């Protein structure tokens, strides 16, 4: 994709419009508008007394998704955010522009809040499906590859990012020659794709700033192959393999990795409970090498070896749901050696409201800022832009039981959710800055690093209603409280005080 190439997409769209029979094509514009009033504790980021400094703010987003659909033949779809970002309230620090800057600028009232996301075409052919254009990238539970399109997806927090690729894809059931009675022919599908990464956690093709305008960023490409077995509407298993090549911006080094990801899900009735049980799991391995890492032991190349997994069991009975979720992301207690072993979930895979999405997001961003301080070194180590987790689950082993209830009295419109998150770190929670300046592993507060992140309690209430067709709304509130464990121990032996977060939410879907 190129900057000039994005201007050619509308021409292709007009040509496709002309090719569609007027009577057969369904042309519509879907979308959503969401408004958030948020508040949280002004918690400590490090042992020097630095605090987040953002206690109250308002943010919004208007997303439009135009579509042209001719049933079972062709679909043209676009997506762009007309407005997004903060509109009022406190700002988080900029952290020297390292990590996610969505809470550090009032983009919600400026043109910088506009975001072009998707424009792609899908053809349904007798022998398969062909897609090309700029589109979301999804796989499995969204643990690692996540298109970020779920408007009502997570119980807590908001989906913000989305993996976006410029892709050519072909998917088919290749064993049709075995005949219509063959189970393999009916239930095995294969997909092949070639991608140029427009945006994900590790690459951004085009960077924009008020001073420099549009400029080229990281150039990353990948080849993807997936095999899926779907024996029934409620069961599916698949293997996803990707080979990635990346050159970071400003001669920042390269990345060469393999990704292997397994996903499976099933659903079946539990007669003795009068309900249904849904099981889903995903496991991934990333391995390869990079020259874009803040290491001091291997000045040229760092080996990448990272593992992650997540699983859910959901029991549904009438208006009540009970879910148990567990996850694992490998850690890295030494960010300056010749191995990169910390796995990061996708930023849009939400686990709770406070620990990962707030405290660890900003503490890791603050560590990157301190390492980039010109008073510390004339040139910051390469790869410190990857130290911020940006809200992703990283270096974690967690268990999260959840209860959901939709009282029948209100026809399922009222939804109550309660959840408890127990989280530990497989490797000690080490702060890169404190470790660098002291030459010994320390946490952000200058204390011996611990492994217990603590316990988080979350609750939510919402009212969701469909008024007519696709038109509907949601009103609600979410609240969370983190009781920090010894991972957040201070140098004097005390711990980080409890951290609170609250979100008042309004969403209009059309």
C-alpha positions in Angstrom: 0.0 0.0 0.0 1.1 3.6 -0.6 -0.2 7.0 0.4 -1.1 7.5 -3.2 -2.7 4.1 -3.3 -5.3 5.0 -0.7 -6.6 7.7 -3.1 -7.2 5.2 -5.8 -9.5 3.0 -3.7 -12.6 5.3 -4.2 -12.1 4.9 -8.0 -12.2 1.1 -7.7 -15.2 1.4 -5.5 -17.1 3.5 -8.2 -16.2 0.9 -10.9 -17.5 -1.9 -8.7 -20.7 0.1 -8.0 -21.3 0.4 -11.8 -20.8 -3.3 -12.2 -23.4 -4.3 -9.6 -27.0 -4.7 -10.7 -28.9 -1.8 -9.1 -31.8 -4.0 -8.1 -29.7 -6.7 -6.5 -27.2 -4.7 -4.5 -27.9 -3.7 -0.9 -26.2 -0.3 -0.2 -26.2 1.0 3.4 -24.1 2.8 5.9 -23.7 1.1 9.3 -22.0 2.8 12.2 -21.8 3.7 15.9 -21.2 6.6 18.2 -19.8 6.0 21.6 -19.4 8.5 24.5 -17.4 7.8 27.6 -17.1 9.6 31.0 -14.2 8.2 32.9 -12.5 8.6 36.2 -9.7 6.8 38.1 -7.1 7.0 40.9 -4.1 9.2 40.5 -1.7 6.3 41.1 2.1 6.3 41.3 4.1 5.2 38.2 7.5 4.9 39.8 9.5 5.4 43.0 10.4 9.1 42.2 6.8 10.2 43.0 5.7 10.5 39.4 1.9 10.0 39.1 -0.4 9.5 36.2 -2.1 12.9 36.8 -5.3 11.9 34.8 -8.3 11.5 37.1 -11.3 12.6 34.9 -11.8 12.8 31.2 -14.4 12.5 28.4 -13.8 10.7 25.1 -15.9 9.8 22.1 -15.8 8.0 18.7 -17.9 8.2 15.6 -17.4 5.2 13.2 -19.0 4.8 9.8 -19.0 1.5 7.9 -20.4 1.9 4.3 -21.3 -1.4 2.6 -22.4 -2.6 -0.8 -23.6 -6.2 -0.7 -25.0 -8.5 -3.4 -26.0 -11.6 -1.6 -23.7 -14.6 -2.1 -21.7 -12.8 -4.8 -19.8 -9.7 -3.9 -19.3 -7.4 -0.9 -17.6 -4.0 -0.8 -16.9 -2.6 2.7 -15.2 0.4 4.1 -14.7 1.7 7.6 -13.4 5.0 9.0 -13.5 6.9 12.3 -14.8 10.4 11.6 -14.0 11.5 15.2 -12.2 9.7 18.0 -10.3 10.6 21.1 -10.5 12.8 24.2 -12.7 15.9 24.1 -12.3 17.2 27.7 -10.8 16.6 31.1 -7.3 15.7 32.3 -4.5 14.5 30.0 -2.1 11.7 30.6 1.6 12.6 30.2 3.0 12.2 26.6 5.8 9.9 27.7 8.0 11.3 25.0 5.5 9.9 22.4 6.4 6.4 23.4 3.5 3.9 23.6 -0.2 4.7 23.1 -0.9 8.4 22.9 -4.7 8.2 22.9 -5.0 9.6 26.4 -2.3 12.2 26.0 -3.9 14.4 23.3 -7.3 15.9 22.7 -7.7 14.3 19.3 -11.4 14.1 19.7 -11.9 17.8 18.8 -9.3 17.9 15.9 -8.9 16.5 12.5 -6.2 14.3 13.9 -9.1 12.2 15.3 -9.9 11.0 11.8 -8.8 7.5 11.0 -9.1 5.6 7.7 -9.4 1.9 8.5 -10.8 -0.4 5.9 -11.8 -0.6 2.2 -11.9 -4.1 0.8 -13.8 -6.3 -1.7 -15.0 -9.9 -1.1 -16.0 -12.1 -4.1 -17.8 -15.4 -3.5 -16.9 -17.7 -6.3 -18.1 -21.2 -7.0 -14.7 -22.6 -6.0 -13.9 -20.3 -3.0 -13.8 -16.8 -1.6 -11.4 -14.1 -2.9 -10.7 -10.9 -0.9 -8.4 -7.9 -1.5 -7.9 -4.5 -0.1 -7.3 -3.0 3.3 -9.1 -5.1 5.9 -9.2 -6.3 9.5 -7.1 -9.3 10.4 -8.8 -11.8 12.8 -8.1 -15.3 14.1 -9.5 -17.5 16.8 -10.4 -15.8 20.1 -8.5 -12.7 19.1 -5.8 -13.4 21.7 -3.0 -12.4 19.3 -4.6 -11.5 15.9 -7.6 -9.3 16.4 -9.4 -7.0 14.0 -10.9 -4.9 16.8 -14.4 -4.6 15.3 -16.4 -5.8 18.3 -18.7 -3.0 19.4 -20.2 -5.0 22.3 -17.4 -7.5 22.8 -15.6 -7.3 26.1 -17.3 -7.1 29.5 -14.9 -4.3 30.6 -13.0 -1.7 28.7 -13.2 -0.7 25.1 -11.8 -2.2 21.9 -9.6 0.6 20.4 -7.0 -0.6 18.0 -7.6 -3.4 15.5 -5.0 -5.2 13.4 -5.3 -3.9 9.8 -3.6 -5.3 6.7 -3.5 -4.7 3.0 -4.3 -8.2 1.9 -4.9 -10.5 -1.0 -6.6 -13.7 0.3 -8.1 -16.8 -1.3 -10.0 -19.4 0.8 -11.5 -22.6 -0.5 -12.5 -26.2 0.4 -9.9 -28.0 -1.6 -11.2 -31.6 -1.2 -14.4 -31.1 -3.2 -13.1 -33.8 -5.7 -13.8 -36.4 -3.0 -17.5 -36.0 -3.5 -20.4 -34.4 -1.7 -20.6 -37.2 0.9 -17.0 -36.8 2.0 -16.7 -35.3 5.5 -13.3 -33.9 4.6 -14.7 -32.2 1.5 -17.5 -30.6 3.4 -15.7 -29.5 6.6 -12.1 -28.7 5.8 -11.2 -25.2 4.5 -7.8 -23.7 3.5 -6.9 -20.0 3.3 -3.8 -18.4 1.8 -3.0 -14.7 2.1 -0.2 -12.2 1.4 -0.2 -9.1 3.7 1.4 -5.7 3.9 0.8 -4.7 7.6 -0.9 -1.3 7.7 -1.1 -1.3 11.5 -0.7 -3.7 14.4 1.1 -3.8 17.8 4.6 -4.0 16.2 4.3 -2.0 13.0 2.6 1.1 11.6 3.1 1.7 7.9 2.2 5.4 7.9 3.0 7.8 10.7 1.3 11.1 11.1 2.3 14.1 13.2 1.4 17.8 13.4 5.0 18.8 12.6 6.1 16.3 10.0 2.7 15.4 8.4 2.5 11.9 6.8 5.6 9.9 6.6 6.6 6.3 6.0 6.9 4.1 9.2 7.6 0.4 9.6 7.5 -1.8 6.6 6.2 -5.3 7.5 4.9 -8.0 5.3 3.8 -11.6 5.9 2.6 -14.7 4.3 -0.3 -16.5 6.0 -1.7 -20.0 5.7 -4.7 -21.3 7.7 -6.4 -24.7 7.8 -9.9 -24.9 9.5 -12.0 -28.0 10.3 -15.6 -27.1 11.1 -17.7 -30.3 11.6 -20.7 -28.4 12.8 -22.1 -24.8 13.4 -20.9 -24.9 17.0 -17.5 -26.6 16.6 -14.3 -25.5 14.9 -10.6 -26.1 15.1 -7.9 -24.5 13.1 -4.1 -23.9 12.6 -2.8 -20.5 11.6 0.8 -20.0 10.4 2.4 -16.7 9.5 5.9 -15.8 8.3 6.7 -12.2 9.0 9.5 -9.9 7.7 9.8 -6.3 9.0 12.0 -3.3 8.7 11.5 -0.7 11.4 11.4 3.0 10.6 14.5 5.2 10.8 16.9 2.3 10.3 15.7 0.9 13.6 16.5 -2.7 12.7 14.6 -5.7 11.5 12.3 -8.5 12.7 12.0 -12.0 11.2 9.5 -14.3 13.0 7.3 -17.3 12.6 3.9 -17.5 14.3 2.1 -20.8 14.9 -1.4 -20.5 16.5 -3.9 -23.2 17.3 -7.5 -22.5 18.1 -10.5 -24.7 18.9 -14.1 -24.2 20.2 -17.2 -26.3 20.7 -20.6 -26.1 22.3 -22.9 -28.8 23.6 -25.9 -29.2 25.9 -25.6 -30.2 29.5 -28.9 -31.9 30.1 -28.7 -32.4 33.8 -28.3 -28.6 34.2 -30.7 -27.7 31.5 -28.1 -25.4 29.9 -25.2 -25.4 27.4 -21.5 -25.5 27.9 -19.1 -23.7 25.6 -15.4 -24.5 25.5 -12.8 -22.4 23.7 -9.0 -22.3 23.7 -6.1 -20.8 21.8 -2.3 -21.3 22.1 0.4 -19.5 20.1 4.2 -19.6 19.7 6.3 -16.8 18.2 9.9 -17.4 17.4 12.6 -15.9 15.2 15.1 -13.0 15.6 15.3 -9.3 15.7 17.8 -6.5 15.7 15.3 -4.1 17.2 15.6 -4.8 20.9 17.0 -2.8 23.9 19.7 -5.4 24.7 23.3 -4.8 25.9 24.5 -8.4 25.7 23.7 -9.1 22.0 24.5 -5.9 20.3 23.5 -7.2 16.9 20.7 -9.9 17.1 18.2 -11.0 19.7 16.5 -14.3 19.6 12.7 -14.3 19.9 10.9 -17.2 21.7 7.5 -16.3 23.2 4.5 -18.4 24.2 0.9 -17.5 25.1 -2.4 -19.3 25.7 -6.0 -18.5 26.7 -9.0 -20.7 27.5 -12.7 -20.2 28.4 -15.4 -22.4 29.8 -18.9 -20.8 29.6 -22.0 -22.4 31.2 -25.3 -20.8 30.1 -28.6 -21.6 31.8 -31.6 -19.4 31.0 -30.8 -15.8 32.0 -27.5 -16.7 33.9 -24.0 -17.3 32.5 -21.0 -18.5 34.5 -17.6 -18.2 32.8 -14.1 -19.2 33.8 -11.2 -17.8 31.8 -7.5 -18.5 32.2 -4.5 -17.2 30.4 -0.8 -17.3 30.2 1.8 -15.0 28.6 5.5 -15.7 28.9 7.6 -13.1 30.6 11.1 -11.7 30.4 12.9 -10.8 33.6 16.0 -9.4 31.8 15.1 -7.0 29.0 18.7 -6.4 28.2 20.0 -9.9 27.3 20.1 -11.7 24.0 16.6 -13.2 24.2 13.2 -11.7 23.9 10.8 -14.0 25.7 7.9 -11.7 26.8 4.6 -12.6 24.9 2.0 -9.9 24.6 -1.6 -10.6 23.9 -3.4 -8.4 21.4 -4.2 -5.0 22.8 -7.9 -5.5 22.1 -8.1 -8.8 24.1 -9.5 -7.3 27.3 -9.0 -8.9 30.7 -10.4 -6.7 33.4 -10.6 -2.9 33.7 -7.6 -1.8 35.9 -4.5 -4.0 36.0 -3.6 -4.5 32.4 -5.6 -1.7 30.8 -4.4 1.0 33.2 -1.7 0.3 35.7 0.7 -1.8 33.6 -0.1 0.2 30.5 1.2 3.5 32.0 3.9 2.0 34.2 5.6 0.4 31.2 5.1 3.5 29.2 6.8 5.5 32.0 9.7 3.1 32.1 10.3 3.6 28.3 10.1 7.4 28.8 12.8 7.3 31.6 15.1 5.1 29.5 14.7 7.6 26.6 15.7 10.5 28.7 18.7 12.3 26.9 20.2 12.9 30.3 20.6 9.1 30.7 22.2 8.4 27.4 22.8 10.4 24.2 20.9 7.8 22.1 18.2 5.7 23.6 18.6 1.9 23.2 16.8 0.6 20.1 13.5 -1.2 20.8 12.4 0.8 23.8 9.2 1.6 21.8 8.2 -2.1 22.4 8.5 -1.9 26.1 5.1 -0.3 26.7 2.4 -3.0 26.7 -0.3 -0.5 25.5 -2.8 -2.4 27.7 -2.0 -5.9 26.5 -1.7 -8.9 28.8 2.0 -9.6 29.1 4.2 -11.6 31.5 1.1 -12.9 33.2 -0.7 -16.0 34.5 -4.3 -15.2 35.3 -7.6 -16.7 36.3 -10.9 -14.8 35.9 -14.3 -16.2 37.0 -17.3 -14.1 35.7 -21.0 -14.1 36.3 -23.5 -12.5 33.9 -27.2 -12.1 34.5 -30.0 -10.8 32.3 -33.2 -10.6 34.4 -36.2 -11.9 32.4 -38.3 -9.1 33.9 -36.7 -6.6 31.5 -36.7 -8.9 28.4 -32.9 -9.3 28.6 -32.2 -5.5 28.2 -30.7 -5.2 31.6 -27.3 -6.9 32.0 -25.3 -7.3 35.2 -21.7 -8.5 35.2 -19.4 -9.3 38.1 -15.8 -10.6 37.8 -12.7 -11.3 39.9 -9.2 -11.3 38.4 -6.4 -13.2 40.0 -3.1 -12.4 38.3 0.6 -13.4 38.8 3.7 -12.9 36.8 5.6 -16.0 35.5 8.8 -13.9 35.7 9.4 -11.2 38.3 7.8 -7.8 37.4 11.0 -6.0 36.4 11.2 -2.3 35.5 13.7 -1.7 32.7 14.7 1.7 33.8 15.3 0.8 37.5 17.2 -2.3 36.4 19.4 -0.4 33.9 20.5 2.3 36.3 21.1 0.0 39.3 22.5 -3.0 37.3 20.3 -5.3 39.4 16.6 -6.4 38.8 14.2 -3.9 40.5 10.5 -3.1 40.1 9.3 0.5 39.2 9.5 1.6 42.8 13.1 0.5 43.3 12.2 -2.6 45.3 12.9 -6.3 44.8 10.6 -7.4 42.0 7.7 -9.7 43.0 5.4 -11.9 41.0 2.0 -11.3 42.6 0.1 -8.6 40.6 -2.8 -8.8 43.1 -6.6 -9.2 42.8 -9.0 -7.1 40.8 -12.7 -6.9 41.3 -14.9 -5.6 38.5 -18.6 -4.9 38.1 -20.8 -3.6 35.3 -24.4 -2.7 34.6 -25.8 -1.9 31.2 -29.1 -1.4 29.5 -29.1 -2.5 25.8 -32.0 -2.2 23.5 -32.8 -2.5 19.8 -35.3 0.1 18.6 -35.7 -0.8 14.9 -33.6 -2.8 12.6 -29.9 -2.2 13.3 -30.7 0.9 15.3 -30.0 0.5 19.0 -28.3 1.8 22.1 -26.5 0.9 25.3 -26.3 2.9 28.5 -24.2 1.6 31.4 -21.4 1.9 33.9 -18.3 -0.1 34.7 -16.1 0.0 37.8 -13.0 -1.8 39.0 -10.7 -1.9 42.0 -7.2 -3.4 42.0 -5.7 -4.6 45.3 -2.0 -4.6 44.4 0.3 -7.6 45.3 4.0 -7.7 46.0 4.8 -6.9 42.3 4.0 -3.3 43.3 6.0 -3.2 46.6 7.6 0.1 47.5 11.2 0.5 48.6 10.0 1.1 52.2 8.1 -2.2 52.3 4.6 -0.8 51.7 2.6 -1.5 48.6 0.9 0.6 46.0 -2.5 1.7 47.4 -5.6 0.2 45.7 -6.4 1.7 42.3 -9.9 2.5 41.2 -11.4 3.0 37.8 -14.9 3.9 36.7 -16.5 4.3 33.2 -19.9 5.7 32.3 -20.8 4.6 28.9 -23.3 5.5 26.1 -23.2 3.9 22.7 -25.5 4.4 19.7 -25.5 1.7 17.0 -27.0 2.3 13.6 
